[in-house]
Amino acid sequence: MPRKAKTGKYKLKTHKATSKRFRLTGSGKLVRTKGGKSHLRRRTSDRTKALLSEMIPVNGRSIIKRVKRLNPNMK
């Protein structure tokens, strides 16, 4: 069986850290999670811990451009 001819294109790979940190909403906005949720939270108030769970829209155009380049398959 003959091999496939190479097309010369590269396969785009997803940057996994970016795909875990950012999401696209249904309207196409880029949102991110807050940091500081993993450890050393015993002294943190319940209200502050609850506020850490919300998603924040990303505003900077250059950051949005960078994230979309790192995660080309983000839909």
Helices and strands as residue ranges (DSSP letters): H 16-21, E 22-24, E 30-32, H 46-51, E 56-57, H 61-70
